[in-house]
Amino acid sequence: MIKQILGVILGYAIFVISSIFLFKFSGVNPHEDVSKLFMVLTFVYGTVFSFISGLVAQLISKARNLKVNYVLFIIMIGFAAFSLFKSSGSSWTQLLAIFVFAPVSVLGGLFWIKRNKK
């Protein structure tokens, strides 16, 4: 159980920290309108790190089922939805998190399970 909790926490931390780095180093406010190019780059960047977060959740938890990824999925959607309703301005980052990044974290876990089946 501890490994599962730790897997979810570290998986989510990877997602959040990578997002913070992207917006800090780019100097872009995630709640403002941005260029289409930056949106596409964010889509690709976030998709990669979401996939990695799902992988890490599985790697640490050693669950061999998607429960930890579903918990990670719910947490990602929950925080994105909370931010969506509380923030003003553009909502493109929250919508990406809800409709792309959270589901991709489950795919990362599924990939790990399929790859390490014994």
Order of alpha helices (4+ residues) and beta strands (2+ residues): alpha-alpha-alpha-alpha-alpha
